[in-house]
Every structure is written in C-alpha cells, then in structure tokens.
C-alpha cells in the first residue's frame, strides 16, 4: 500500500476530540471531559483567538472545581441548609450593634488576619447564631473551611474519643478548620476534663484559625463555668486576644405563636 494512502487513512481515523477527552481524563480535568464539544462549537461560532479559547477551557475547569469545593464545604460545615443573610436583620432592635461594623465582617478579613476570633455575647433570642451563621457562609464562599458545632457536644466527642483511641484524629477535626463556630458556649458548667480539652483546642487555634463563638453570658461571669478562676482566665485570655466582640442587647426576636390566659411573662 502506498505510504501516501496509509497516511491519509491514519489522519482520517484520528479523532482530535476523542484524544482531547482522553487527555482530560489522564490529567484529571474532570469538568472538561464532557464539555469539550460544546466549548469548541462556541469557539468556532464566536471566532475566538487561541488565547481566548485556552482561557475559556481553563476558566471552565477552575470555576467548576470552585463550585464543587463550595458545595462540599457547605455540606460539611454543619451550617443550616438555608442561612439568613444580614440584609433583613433588624439592627434597630440591637442598639449596641452598628450595622456597618457587622456587615463589614462579611468580607472575612478576620479569617485572613492571623485567625482573628469573633465573639457574640448576649441573652438568648437576640440573633447571635444568625450573625455567626451568616459569617460562616461568607467564609465558605471565600474558600475557607468551616465547621459549626455545639460546644458541649464537641467536648463530649473529644472525651469519648479517648475510649476508642481516636483522640488525635478527633482533636484535629476541631483544630483544623479555618473557621470553627462554637454555639451555646457556657450553656452548662465545664468539668475538669472539658476545661482541659477546651484550653488545648483554644491554644492550638490561637492566632492560626478563627473561632466564632456565641455566649449567653458576659466575660465577667465566665469564671463560674470553669472549675477554677485561673483556668477561666487562661482560656478566655486566648479567646479574646485581638478578637472582635459583638454585644447583643434588646428584646428577644422569639415570640410565642399564641398566648391563652395570662401573659407568658406572668
């Protein structure tokens, strides 16, 4: 068979789109695998330059990966499926909070500046958890890993991990996230073991990763949650170091649906 005819057959049999698809698999460019024909069609239709075509391919892969990462981070974060933003938050009911200051926290510089903490203090029902959830979602959107937990449940989990030999792995689960949201802090007193775990965790995260915390009581009363005042001071000192502290005052947002007979306040 003439060499010219054989070369023509090889060229005819070669499918560049199939080869590109195969290469995306080898290079683990998973987003591009099924989109190559569509991107090529658009490139031909729009008359893209080689540079614009290459950028379009790479941007598609990068944006798809970022979307997957965000979905995964939100799923693992422990945040509610629907997080209320701060646009509809009634700041007029919280006289000690400046809307401008709180909304500025949505830029998440606190998470990028040596792991600065954000602490919300105030009675139940004033919106502390809502603000922390909004900050947590904002951090997720900016690519940070976020984990929201109930403080007491976390400390119980760390304690129980000593029994099955998973202490180090469990401890890292709470130490590693860029943002750890501790809800219901100080709802019940800490025993000596819980105090020890909490101090170790706060120390390990200090100025490295951000801790967002909601507490129903002010700092002066925190000592009663710890076995001793010295233990309270050691933990609180690290939590408030360079932290942003938000004081919530005013009336609770939570109201009963129906009141029959005397007022619920009676």
C-alpha positions in Angstrom: 0.0 0.0 0.0 1.4 3.4 -0.9 2.6 5.5 2.0 0.5 8.4 1.0 -2.7 6.4 1.1 -1.8 4.9 4.5 -1.1 8.4 5.9 -4.5 9.6 4.7 -6.2 6.7 6.4 -4.4 7.4 9.7 -5.3 11.1 9.6 -9.0 10.1 8.8 -9.1 7.7 11.7 -7.6 10.2 14.1 -10.3 12.0 16.1 -8.9 15.1 17.9 -12.0 15.5 20.1 -11.6 11.9 21.4 -8.0 12.5 22.0 -8.7 15.7 23.9 -11.3 13.9 26.0 -8.8 11.1 26.8 -6.2 13.7 27.8 -8.6 15.4 30.1 -9.1 12.1 31.8 -5.4 11.5 32.2 -4.9 15.0 33.5 -7.9 14.7 35.9 -9.6 17.7 34.2 -13.0 16.2 35.1 -15.1 19.2 34.3 -13.8 19.4 30.8 -14.4 15.8 29.8 -18.0 16.2 28.6 -17.8 19.9 27.7 -15.1 19.9 25.0 -17.5 19.6 22.0 -19.7 22.5 23.4 -16.7 24.7 24.1 -15.2 24.0 20.6 -18.5 24.8 19.0 -18.8 28.1 20.8 -15.2 29.0 20.0 -15.8 28.4 16.3 -19.0 30.3 16.3 -17.5 33.3 18.2 -14.2 33.2 16.3 -12.1 33.1 19.5 -8.4 33.5 19.3 -6.1 30.7 20.5 -5.5 32.6 23.7 -9.2 33.2 24.4 -10.0 29.6 23.6 -7.4 28.3 26.1 -8.6 30.8 28.7 -12.2 29.6 28.2 -11.2 26.0 28.7 -9.1 26.6 31.8 -11.7 29.0 33.4 -14.4 26.5 32.9 -12.4 23.8 34.7 -11.4 26.2 37.5 -14.9 27.6 38.1 -16.4 24.1 38.1 -13.9 22.9 40.7 -14.5 26.0 42.8 -18.3 25.3 42.7 -17.8 21.7 43.7 -15.5 22.8 46.5 -18.0 25.3 47.8 -20.8 22.7 47.7 -18.6 20.2 49.6 -17.5 22.8 52.2 -21.1 23.9 52.8 -22.3 20.3 53.2 -19.6 19.5 55.7 -19.8 22.8 57.6 -22.8 21.9 59.8 -24.5 25.2 58.8 -28.2 25.2 58.1 -29.3 24.5 54.5 -30.9 28.0 54.4 -28.7 30.7 56.0 -30.4 34.0 56.5 -28.3 36.9 55.4 -27.9 40.2 57.2 -29.8 42.4 54.7 -33.0 41.7 56.6 -31.5 41.7 60.1 -33.3 44.3 62.3 -30.3 46.2 63.7 -32.7 48.8 65.2 -33.6 46.2 67.8 -29.9 45.9 68.8 -28.9 49.3 70.0 -25.3 48.4 70.8 -24.6 46.9 67.3 -23.6 49.0 64.3 -24.9 47.5 61.1 -21.9 48.9 59.2 -19.5 47.1 61.5 -21.3 43.8 61.5 -21.8 43.8 57.7 -18.1 44.7 57.2 -17.3 41.3 58.9 -18.8 39.6 55.8 -15.6 40.4 54.0 -13.9 37.8 56.2 -10.7 39.6 56.8 -10.9 38.3 60.4 -10.3 34.8 58.9 -7.3 36.0 56.8 -5.6 38.1 59.5 -3.9 35.5 61.8 -7.1 33.8 62.6 -8.9 36.6 64.4 -11.9 35.5 66.6 -15.4 36.9 66.6 -17.4 36.6 69.9 -21.1 37.3 70.2 -22.3 37.9 73.7 -25.9 38.4 74.8 -29.1 36.8 76.1 -30.8 34.1 74.1 -33.0 35.1 71.2 -31.1 38.2 70.2 -29.7 36.9 66.8 -26.2 35.8 67.8 -26.5 32.5 66.0 -27.9 34.1 62.9 -25.0 36.5 62.6 -22.5 33.7 63.1 -24.2 31.6 60.5 -24.0 34.5 58.0 -20.3 34.9 58.7 -19.7 31.2 58.4 -21.4 31.1 55.0 -19.5 34.1 53.9 -16.3 32.4 54.9 -17.3 29.3 52.9 -18.0 31.4 49.8 -14.4 32.8 50.1 -13.0 29.3 50.1 -12.4 28.8 53.9 -13.2 25.5 55.6 -16.0 26.0 58.2 -17.3 23.8 61.0 -20.2 24.7 63.2 -20.7 22.7 66.4 -22.5 22.7 69.7 -19.7 23.4 72.3 -20.9 20.8 74.8 -21.3 18.1 72.2 -17.8 18.8 70.8 -16.2 18.5 74.3 -18.1 15.2 74.9 -16.9 13.9 71.5 -13.3 14.7 72.3 -13.7 13.0 75.7 -15.3 9.9 74.3 -12.6 9.6 71.6 -10.1 8.6 74.4 -12.0 5.3 74.8 -11.8 4.1 71.2 -8.3 5.5 70.6 -9.3 8.2 68.1 -8.3 11.2 70.2 -5.8 12.8 67.9 -8.0 12.4 64.8 -11.0 13.8 66.7 -8.9 16.7 68.1 -7.7 17.6 64.6 -11.2 17.6 63.3 -11.9 20.7 65.5 -8.4 22.2 65.3 -8.1 22.1 61.5 -11.0 24.2 60.1 -10.2 27.8 59.1 -13.4 28.8 61.0 -14.8 26.9 64.0 -18.3 28.2 65.1 -18.9 27.3 68.7 -22.6 27.7 69.5 -24.1 27.6 73.1 -20.8 28.3 74.8 -21.1 28.2 78.6 -24.7 26.9 78.5 -23.6 24.5 81.2 -20.5 24.4 83.5 -17.4 22.7 82.3 -15.9 19.9 84.3 -12.1 19.5 84.7 -11.8 17.2 81.7 -13.9 19.5 79.4 -11.8 22.5 80.6 -8.6 20.7 79.7 -9.9 19.9 76.2 -11.2 23.4 75.6 -8.0 25.0 76.7 -5.9 22.8 74.5 -8.2 23.5 71.5 -8.2 27.2 72.0 -4.5 27.3 72.4 -3.9 25.2 69.3 -6.1 27.5 67.2 -4.8 30.8 68.8 -3.8 33.2 66.1 -3.8 30.5 63.5 -7.5 29.7 62.8 -10.6 31.8 63.7 -13.1 30.7 66.3 -16.6 32.2 66.2 -18.4 31.9 69.5 -21.9 32.7 70.8 -22.2 33.0 74.6 -25.3 33.9 76.6 -23.2 35.5 79.4 -20.6 38.2 79.6 -16.9 37.5 80.3 -17.1 38.5 84.0 -19.4 35.6 84.6 -17.5 33.0 82.6 -15.4 32.0 85.6 -18.4 30.3 87.1 -18.4 27.8 84.2 -14.8 26.7 84.9 -13.6 24.6 87.9 -11.3 27.5 88.9 -10.8 31.2 88.0 -7.3 30.6 86.8 -8.5 28.1 84.2 -11.2 30.5 83.1 -8.6 33.3 82.7 -6.2 31.2 80.7 -8.9 30.1 78.2 -10.7 33.5 77.9 -7.4 35.4 77.6 -6.6 33.5 74.3 -10.2 33.7 73.0 -10.5 37.4 73.3 -6.9 38.2 72.2 -7.3 40.6 69.2 -10.9 39.4 68.8 -13.9 41.3 67.5 -16.6 41.3 70.3 -20.2 42.0 69.5 -22.6 42.8 72.3 -26.3 41.9 71.7 -28.9 43.8 73.8 -32.6 44.5 73.5 -35.7 42.3 73.4 -35.7 38.7 72.1 -36.8 38.1 68.5 -38.5 34.9 69.6 -42.2 35.3 70.3 -44.9 32.7 71.1 -47.5 31.9 68.4 -50.5 32.0 70.8 -51.0 33.1 74.4 -54.1 31.8 76.2 -54.9 33.1 79.6 -52.3 35.2 81.4 -49.3 36.7 79.6 -46.3 34.4 79.2 -44.3 36.9 81.2 -46.6 36.4 84.3 
